[in-house]
């Protein structure tokens, strides 16, 4: 991890970009989700219970406790946090000076504060992943930024501080936990689609928000779908241990396999910022040499003495690739059918065999992570011994102690949620790790992951369709902007925005409406004609069928949806009615009142009027009015284009180092008399190749 200065900068920029998307996407939905007229008003989540302020903050860590001091209600405070978080993330993305430890600490604290009041709409795995990644960015980010073109005057690799690489190792460990667990849970769930290698024949049409490309992917041959499932298992289960391989080309091969998987998911599904965040994590597999930081020197470092080492590395690579190929062919029964030009595949192992294998390897993977971390600690200690000057050495020792202890503590904390993949290993885990995890669990510093555990919609994609009526006899469907509804509407492309109501509608369709209490509140808001909620369904209110007058009755039907077949003109979907999902209700209906009372939505205390008297509240209202005409995906893509334009301008106007101009300028100083002969001992280690020898000589003369 020592040669990872550029990957660390890439990681910090990526985290800032994801925070920007997350805050901006959430901001556009706050009035409809958490406002006083929203589905789940945020004011109900923060109610003082007579506890001290510090105890209250520790038990429910959110900065929104301070919103009343600013004259704001909880929803307004959430808007302020989202705006400030987006602006701060935008600054960190564009300005290197803002990629600072404190900046990322504020971003993490702001998103943690939002998650404390986000309720079911912020209970997604990628929200937990962003919080964990954001906290790691706090440890990775520098405490101070050195001046441009200046490095700390110390020995070691490229003048790097001894502790710099340690926290970045945690990013690699997080990526390993995410991918390995996501692959394992697909098999431990006993899902017949994953075991039968047919999951992708359903996935593209049953995922939450497919893209137009998903329609084409769905109609690929079945044998290719099954082969793609095999490749998924290979990338998610077999490849992650290579993240810690001693041969960099194995790590780079693992990097490109992960990138390929994430890019294919992005093309075929709208998973907001999740896949982008996973791509950000893969930067921990890169190094400066691969990013062309030292391309001019790396080719000249090959010597005859390194040829045996290179040959050994090549043999190791070939052995690993051979084992992966053999294991894939053996355990998935790959056979080439030359007659039909296909590749047959099937699982040749049983659930019991896989469970025994998982019991065998889970604890060793923890030891693998511990050994890799120990190596990084020893490397950091060696770099510390190369620091020149007792004062710098003391300061480096303090930093190494703090960040080294934090890295080890975070590793121990992460072992607990990682061990959930294998119950017996979880029970054998070190007791102190459980205690440490329990002490910080509410801060969400580490979480368990396991994406696409079971494949849903095997008999058709379940979908809830809302309907409204004025007389109870003639019903009109209420179409959403993003989720499937009208069979002639194509699937949209909305990432990196996440329409959280549409996502929850997908989950609601998987069971009865009583499993989704918020749905009753949604029905009530539609009966009352709450505009903030209507804008979650149709941003252009004029396209909402009941924009002039709220419906008298609302009900919901459950359908099953399938992608249309090739050749069906004008249709992307076909559907079939299944059953009534939610009964017809109206305001004052006993059924509705009973459900509202059962789920605690009948709040006896009336909401406080939104504060608009102070300048801060007026400013928030003004910003909302300026941004409200923009649909959320348009706003986010506008931010992406704006960032791209600014980066292009920075590249054109910024100083560009020239390779030809410095040498003549330095030649002019060669006749200068030698001064301070002891200064040479205070410089960093000599240049790695002869091409920098003249500049090194000039600096010694200066």
N, C-alpha and C positions, 0 to 999 in steps of 0.2 A: 504493500500500500504506500510505500515511501514515494515512489514516482507518480503521485496522483494529484499533483497540484491543479492541472487543467481539469481532470474529471471532477474534482471538488468544486471548482468554480462552475462547471456545467451543472452539477447537482444543485448548487445553491440557486442558480438561475432557474432551473426547472422547478424547484420547490416554490419559488416566488411566483412563477407562472401559474402553477396549479392553485396556489392560494388566491391568486387574482381571479381565476375562473370560478373557484368555489364561492368566494365572497360575492362576486358580481351576480352569479346565478341565484344565490340565496336572496340577495337584496331585492331582486325583481319579484320574488314570491312572498315576501314578508307580510304585506297587507292581507293577502288572501289566506295565508296559512296561520299567521300569529297575531294579526291586528285585532282590534276590539270587535270587528265584524268578520273575523276570520274563522276558519274551521276549528282550530285549537288555539284560542287566545293565549298568548304567552303570559299574560298577567296572572293566570291561575297557577302557574308553576312556581312562582317566587312569592311566597307569603311568609313573612317573619314569624318565628315561633318562640319568641322570647329568648333566643340564644344570643350570646355575645357576637359582635361583628366578625371576629377572627374565627370563632368556631363555626359560625354560619358560612363563612367564606371557604373554610376547609372542607366542610361536609358537602357543600354545593358550590364548587369553584367556578364562579362566574362574575365577571365585572359588571354585570347588569344589576347587581345589588346597589350600585351607585347611581343608577339612572334617576331615581327620585331626587337626588341631590342636584342634578342638572335640570330639574323641572320636566323630566320626560317619563312617560310610562314605559313598560317593559318592551313593547313592540317598537317604540321610537328609539329606545336605547339599542335594540338589536339593529335597527336601520343605521344608527350612528356607527356601531361597531363594524358593520358590514362595509360601509363606505370608507371608514378609516383603514380597515384591513385591506380593501381593494387598492386604495391609494398607496398604502405602505408597500404592498406587494408589487405594485407597478413601479414604484421608485427603486425597490431592490432589484427588479428585473432590468431596469435601464441603467442604473448608476452603481458601479462597483463599490463606491464609498458607503452605500446603504446595505451592502451584504455583510451585515454586522450581527454579532451575537444578540444584542439587545433588540434589533429589528425583528429577527426571527422569533425571539421570545415573545414579543408583542403579538406577532401573527399567530403563534401557537395559542397564547392565552385568549386572544379574541375568538378563535374558532372553537376552543374548548368552552368558552362562555356561551357561544351560540348553541353548541350541542347540549348544554345543560337545560335549555328551554325548548329545544327543537322537537322533543317528544318523538313520536313514531316517524315523522318525516325526516329525521336525521339519524335514524337507527340503521344505517347501511354500513357494510364492511369498509367501503372506501372512505367514509367519514372517519372511522377508527384508524384506517391506514394513514390518512392525511395527518391526523393528530400525532401518531407515532413517528411518521416521517418528519413532521414539523419539529418535534422535539429533538430528533437526531440532528436536524439542521441547526438547532441552537448550539449543539456541541461541536458541529463541524465548522460553523461560521467563525471567522477570526474575531478576536477581541479588539483588535485594532488593525487598520489597513496601512501597510508601509507606503511611503511615497512611490510614485511611478518610476519604474526601472531601477528600484533599489531593493536589495535583499538584505536580510539580517546578517551582520558580519560575524558569521560563525562557520564552523566546519559542517560536514555532512553532505547530504544529497541536495544539490541545487539550493543550498542555504535554507532548507526547510527547518522549521522548529521541530524539536524531537517529538512533541506530542501531536502534531498536526494530523498524522495519518491514523491515529488510534480511533477517534470517533467515527471516521469514515468507514472503518471496518464494520461497524454496527449496521451500516446501510447494506453491505453485502450479506450480512447475517439475516437481516430483515427480508431481503429478497429471497434468500434460501427458504426461510420459514414460510413465506407467502406461497411460493411456487410448489414446494414439496407438499405442504399441507393441502393445497388446492388439488393436487393430483391424487393424493392418498384418499381423501374423503370421498372421491367419486367411486372408489372401490369398496371402502368400508361401509358405505351407505347401502350396499347390496342393490343398488338401482339396476334393474334388468337391462335398461338401455345402455348403460355404461359397460356392464359385463358382456352384453351381446354386441358391443361395438356399433350400435345403431343410434347412439345419442344424437349425432349430427343430422340424422334424417328427420329429427323432430326439432332440433335446437333453433334453426334459423327462423322458423315460423312461430315458435312458441316463446322465444325470448321477449323481454319486456317491450322494447322499442326497436324493431328491426329497421334496417336501412333498405333502400331499393336494391342494393347489391345482394342482400339476403335472399330476395326472391330468386335471383339467378343461382346463388349458391345452393339453395334448397333443391333445385332441379338437376343438380349434378348427379352422376351415376352413384348408385348405392355402394358399390365397391370402393369408390373414391371417398365417400363419407366414412366408411369403416376404416379405411387406411388413414384418414385424417384423425380419427379417434386414437389409433395406435400412435401416430406422431404426437398427439397431445399428451398421452401417457409418457412417451419417451422424453418430451421436453419438460414436463412438470415433475416427473419422479426420478428418472435416470440421470438427467443432465444437471440438476442443481448441485449435487456433490462436487461437480467440476468447478463450481465457483471458487473452491479453495484449492484447486490443483496447483502444484508448484510450477507447472509449465504454462507460460502466459498464453501460448497459442490455444491451449485447451480452454482457458478462461475466455478468450476471444471467441472461440467457436460456441461456447455456452452463451455468450453475450448475443451473438447474431441469431441463435436459435430462439432466444427469448424475444428479441425484437421482431422476428418473423411472426411469432405467435400473436404478439400484441397488435401488430399492424393488421393482421388478418381479422382480428376481433374488431378493431376500429372500423374497418371497411364494412363489416357485415352487421354491426350493432351499435346502438347509441348508449354507450356506457359512460357518459359524461366525462369526468376527468380521471376515471379510474385507470384506464389503460395508459393515459399520459403519465400518471403518477408512477405506474409500474415501469414505464420506459425511463423515467427519471432515476428510479432505483437501480436500473441496469448500468448506470454510469460507474457504479462501484466496481464493475468488472473491467473497466478500461484503465489505461495508464497514459502517461505523458508521451511515451514513445509512439504509441498507436495513434494518438491525436496529432502527430507530426510536430510535437514540441521540440524534438531533438533529431529530426529526420536528417539534418546535415551531418550529424556526428555519429548516429547509430550505425551507419553502414561501414564506418571506418574502424569500428572497434573489434571487428572479427580478426582473430589471430589464430595461428596454428594451434596454440595451447587450448583454445576453446572448442576445437573441432570434436574431440571426444565427448565433451559435455553436450554439444549440439546433437551428436549422434545418439547419445543416451536419451535426450529429450524427444528426438524423432521416434525412437523405438517405443518410448512410453506413449507417445501420441497414437502410433499405429496400434499398440496393444489396447488402448482405451477404445478407439474407434472399432477395432475388431470385436471387442467384448460387447459393445453397444449393438453392433450389427447382429452378432450371434444371438444375444439375448432377445432382441426384437423379433428375429425370425423364429426362435425356438418358443418363446412364451406366447407369441401371438399367431403361431402357425402360418406364417406367410408362405404362400405358394403362387407361382406365376402360372396363370391359365393362358397358354399361348394360343389356344383355339379361339377364345373369346376376347383376347387382349385385355385381361383384367388381372388383378392381384387379389387372391383370396386371403382372408384373415379371420382368426377366431382366437378366443382366449383358451389357452391350454392348461391353465392352473385353476385351482378351486379357491373359494373364499377362505377355507381353513388354511390352505397353504399360504395365501397372501397374509392372513392374520399372523401366522407364525413368523413369516418373513419380516413383517412390520415390528413384531416384538423383538426380533433379533437386531434390527438396524436402527430403531429409534434412539436408543441410548447411545450407540456408537456415533450417530450423527451429532449428538450433543458433545461427545468427546472430541469429535472432529472439529466442531466449532471452538471448543475450549483450547485444543492444540493450536489451531490457527490464531486464536487470540493471544495465546502465550508467545507464539513466534513474533507477533506484532509488538508485544510488550518488550520482548528481548531486543528486537530491532530498534525500538524507540529508546531503550536504555543505551544501546550502543551508539546511537546518534547523539545522545546526551553526553557521552564521554568525549565526543569530538568537538564539543563547544569550547571556544577559546575565551579566556578571561573569567576570573572567579565570580564577578558580579553577574555576567550573562549566564554563567553556569548555575548560579544559585536561582536566578529567575526562571531558567529553563527547568530546573528541578521542581520548583513550586508548581509550574504549569503541568509538568508531566505527572506529578503526584495527583493533582486535582482531576485532570482529564483522564488519567489512567484509572483512578478509582471510580470515576463516573462511568467509564466504559465497562469495567468489570461488573459494576452494580447493574447497569442496564442489561448486560448479558444474562446475569442471574435472574433478573426480573422476567426476561423474555422466555426463559426455560419453562416457566409454569404454563403460560398459554400454549406454547409449542407442544408441550407434553400431552395436551388434550387429544392429539391424534391417536394416542395409544394409551388406554386407561391404566394398564398395569405399570407402564413407565411413569405415568403421572403419580401413582401411589408410591413409587420408589424414589421420587425426587427428593433432593436434599431439603430438610425441614426449613432451614434458614431461607432458602429460595422462596418457599411458600409464604413465609412471614414477610419477607421483603416485598413480594408481589401484593400481598394483602394490604400492606401499608400505603401503597401508591396506586391501587387498582382504580380508585375513583378519578385519578388524573389521566387515565387511559394512555399511559406511557407504553404499554405493550398489550396487544390483543391477539386473539386466536383468529385464524382465517381458514376458509374452506369454501371456495366459490363453486357454484353449480354442483352442489352435493347430490341432488337428485334431479332427474329430467322430468319436467311437468308437461302436461298436455299431450300425453301419448295417444289419446283418442281424439285429439282436436284441441286447439287453443281455447281455454275458457276466457270469456270476455264479458264484462258487465256493461250493459247499455242502459243509460238513464233515459227516462221518458217523462214528459210533462203534459198536462192536459188542463183545460179550463172547465170541462163538463164531466170528466171521468169516463167518457166514452171514446172520444177521438184523441189519440195520443201522438205526440210528436217527439222524435228522438233528439237527444241533446248530444251533438258530436263534440268530441274533444279535439284540440289542435294536433296532438301528437300520437295518442294511442289509437289502435285500430277501431274503427267504427263504421263509417261509410265504406262500403266494399269497393267503390270506384276511386277512393283516394289513395295515392301511392304512399308508402311508408316514408316518413320525413328523415332528414339529416339534421339533428339538433345538437349533437355533441360540440363543445364540452359543456353545454347547458344540461342540467338535469331537471326536467319538469316533475317535481316530487309528488304532486297529486296523481299524475298519470302513472308513475311507478307504483304508488300505493293501490291504485285501481287494479293493477295487474295482480298484486298480492291478494287483494280482496276477492278476486274472481276464483281463487284456489280453494275457498271454503265458504261457509255461511256468513251472512253479513254480521252476525253476532261476534265473529272473530275479528272484526274490524270496527270497533266502536265509533271511530271517527266518521264512518260512512253515514251514521245517523245524523251527526252534526252537519255533514255536507248537505243532506236532504233538507234539513231545517233552513240552512242558509239559502238554498235555492228557492224554497217556498217563500222566504222573506225577501228575495230579490237582492241579496247582498252583492253589490257591484265588485268589491275586491275578490270575492270567490268566483264570480262570473268571469272575471279576467283571467283566472287560472284555467278556465275551460276554453274561452275564446277571447283572445287579446282584443280583437275588434268586436266590441260589444254588439255592433249592428248585426253580426253573423250569429249571435245567440238568438234562438227562436223566440224567447220570451223576454226580449230586451225592453219592450214597451210596457209590459205588465207581467209580474211574476205569475207562474202557473198556480192554479188552485190545487192541483194534485200532482204528486211526483211518485213514480215507482221505478223499479229497476228490473231488467230481465237479464238472464244469463244465456249467452249464446256460445257456440263452438265455432271457431274460425279456422280456415285453412287457406293457404296460398292458392290462388287460382292456377289453372293449368295453362301451359303454353298454348297460344291460339285463342284464348278467351279475350276478346277485344274489350277494352275499356274497363276491365276489372282486375284488381290486384288481389282481392280476397273473395272467398265464398263462405257462407255461414249457415248455421242451422240452430233454430231455437231449442233450448234445453228445458228451462224452467223459470219460474218467477224467483228473482233474487231478493227483492225488497217489496213488501206489499204497498198498494196505493195508500198514501196518507195525505192529509191536509193539515193546516194549522189548527191546533186544538183537538186533533184526532187522539183518542185515548191510546191507540197503539203507539203513536209517535211520542206522546207524553210519557208513557211507561218506559220506552227505550231511553229517552233523554234522562229520566230520573234514574234508571238502572245504571247508565254509564256516567252519571255525574255531570251531565251537561246543563242541568237546570241550576244555574248559578244564582243564588238568591241575592247576593250583593251586586248591585248594578255597577257596570263599569264606569270608571271615572272618565270624565270628558277629556279628550285628547288635548294636551296642553299646546296652546298656540300663542300664548302671550309673550314668552321669552324669545329672544333672538335666535337661539339654537333650534327651537322647535319650528320657527318660521323658515329658517335656512333648510332644515330637513324637508319641510313641505315644498319649498321652492325647487329643491333638487329632484324630488319625486315628480313634480309637474313637468320638469324639463326632460326627464328620462322616460316617463310613462308612455309617450307615443312609440317608443322603440320596443319591438318584440325582443324577448330575452336572447334568442340565438343571434339576432341581428346585432344586439348590443355587444355580445361576447365576440362575435366575428369582427365587429368594428374595432374592439380593443386589440384583437390579434393583428389586424392590418395596421393599426396605429403604432403598435410596438414594432412591427416589421419596418414601417417607414422610418421611425426614429432610429432604429439600428442601422438602416442603410445610410441615413444622414450622418450618424456618428462614424461609420466606417469611411465615408467620403471626406468628412471634414476633420476627423481625428488625426493625430500624428501617426505616421506610418514609418517604422524603422527601416532604414535602407541598408542593404548589405554592402553597397559599394562606397557610400560616402564616408562612413566612419574611419576606414583605414587611412585615406589620405589626410583626414583631419588629425588623426593620431600620429601620423608620421611627422607632422610639424613639431610635435613635442619631443621627438627623440633627442635632439641636441640639448635639451634642458638638463642642467646639472642634477645629479642624484641627490635627493634629500631624504632624511629620515630612513636610514637603511633598515631600521627595525620594523618599519611598517609592513614589510612583506610577511612577517610572522603573524600579523593580525588579519590577513586576508583569508578568504574561504579556501577550500581545497582547490588544487590546480585544475585547469580546464581538462575535460575528459579526452580531448583530441588536440592535434597540433594546429588545427585551423584557427584556434583562438589564442595561440601563443603570443602573437604580436600585441593583441589588445591586453593580455595579462601583463606583458612586459611594460606596456605603457602605463597601466594602472600602478604598477610597482614604482615606476619612476615618478608618477604624480605624488 
